[in-house]
Amino acid sequence: MSKVSLVSVVFMLLAGCDSLRYAPGEVQKQNAWLHEQTARMAADVARDEQTSGELQGLTKLCEVQSRAFTADYGLPDEYPGADSAEAILAESNQQLAHSALAEARQRPDVWDVADGAIDLGIGIAALFGGVYGVRVARFLKEARAKSKALREIIAGNELFKREHTDSTQAFKSAHKDQSPQTRQLVTQVKTNIS
């Protein structure tokens, strides 16, 4: 495999990191399905109780939106109780929702996954050896160091803006001539930092 091919494969993997997501587990699937049932029941109650048109519209939209979660996550193997409002509001479903939230927060950071991909690339380059393997490994190590530096700079900038709110406008003005690509990259990094 040539140096260009290996580097291209690594960059294609890294370019897709923004959409990287592990497959949802059973708890996530149960929570998504339960959310759909909760939204459906809320829309039915809003309609049956003849609440305001605005509330009915919001709950109906929520019901439709929640279907996307179930469609994306897939159906669970075991369905939580949801045949009545009392069943949906049961303590077990409350715990399910909290467990799903905790599980979602434990997912690895995209930057950690990217660093892992770079490490994998370095390992593959070492396997191929030779001049190209050494060059690719050096290139990937440098890319990892630059990625870490970028994250640290952006995290420092965000901390500065929070602690020195009187300077925020001047700070933003100093960065007004950034290219759209740089702005997009900084926005992505800031999203993953916060």
QUICORZI-V351318 format. One record per residue. N is the residue number from 0. RES is the residue in three letters. PHI is phi in whole degrees, 0 to 359 (999 if undefined). Layout:
N	RES	PHI
N	RES	PHI
This chain:
0	MET	999
1	SER	284
2	LYS	301
3	VAL	297
4	SER	295
5	LEU	296
6	VAL	297
7	SER	297
8	VAL	297
9	VAL	298
10	PHE	293
11	MET	295
12	LEU	296
13	LEU	289
14	ALA	295
15	GLY	270
16	CYS	297
17	ASP	294
18	SER	257
19	LEU	294
20	ARG	204
21	TYR	288
22	ALA	297
23	PRO	292
24	GLY	274
25	GLU	299
26	VAL	297
27	GLN	296
28	LYS	294
29	GLN	297
30	ASN	294
31	ALA	297
32	TRP	296
33	LEU	296
34	HIS	298
35	GLU	298
36	GLN	293
37	THR	297
38	ALA	296
39	ARG	297
40	MET	294
41	ALA	297
42	ALA	294
43	ASP	296
44	VAL	294
45	ALA	299
46	ARG	291
47	ASP	296
48	GLU	273
49	GLN	50
50	THR	288
51	SER	300
52	GLY	300
53	GLU	296
54	LEU	295
55	GLN	297
56	GLY	296
57	LEU	295
58	THR	290
59	LYS	294
60	LEU	298
61	CYS	301
62	GLU	299
63	VAL	295
64	GLN	298
65	SER	293
66	ARG	297
67	ALA	296
68	PHE	295
69	THR	294
70	ALA	297
71	ASP	286
72	TYR	280
73	GLY	93
74	LEU	278
75	PRO	285
76	ASP	286
77	GLU	238
78	TYR	265
79	PRO	289
80	GLY	298
81	ALA	205
82	ASP	271
83	SER	205
84	ALA	299
85	GLU	298
86	ALA	294
87	ILE	296
88	LEU	275
89	ALA	300
90	GLU	303
91	SER	298
92	ASN	286
93	GLN	297
94	GLN	295
95	LEU	300
96	ALA	298
97	HIS	292
98	SER	295
99	ALA	297
100	LEU	295
101	ALA	298
102	GLU	296
103	ALA	296
104	ARG	287
105	GLN	275
106	ARG	296
107	PRO	293
108	ASP	293
109	VAL	302
110	TRP	292
111	ASP	295
112	VAL	294
113	ALA	298
114	ASP	299
115	GLY	297
116	ALA	294
117	ILE	295
118	ASP	300
119	LEU	298
120	GLY	299
121	ILE	296
122	GLY	297
123	ILE	294
124	ALA	298
125	ALA	295
126	LEU	296
127	PHE	287
128	GLY	60
129	GLY	69
130	VAL	298
131	TYR	292
132	GLY	299
133	VAL	294
134	ARG	295
135	VAL	295
136	ALA	299
137	ARG	298
138	PHE	299
139	LEU	291
140	LYS	296
141	GLU	294
142	ALA	297
143	ARG	296
144	ALA	296
145	LYS	293
146	SER	297
147	LYS	296
148	ALA	297
149	LEU	298
150	ARG	299
151	GLU	294
152	ILE	296
153	ILE	294
154	ALA	298
155	GLY	295
156	ASN	298
157	GLU	295
158	LEU	297
159	PHE	301
160	LYS	295
161	ARG	291
162	GLU	276
163	HIS	233
164	THR	299
165	ASP	291
166	SER	259
167	THR	301
168	GLN	296
169	ALA	295
170	PHE	298
171	LYS	297
172	SER	297
173	ALA	294
174	HIS	255
175	LYS	294
176	ASP	264
177	GLN	293
178	SER	290
179	PRO	302
180	GLN	294
181	THR	294
182	ARG	300
183	GLN	295
184	LEU	297
185	VAL	297
186	THR	298
187	GLN	297
188	VAL	294
189	LYS	298
190	THR	297
191	ASN	282
192	ILE	283
193	SER	279
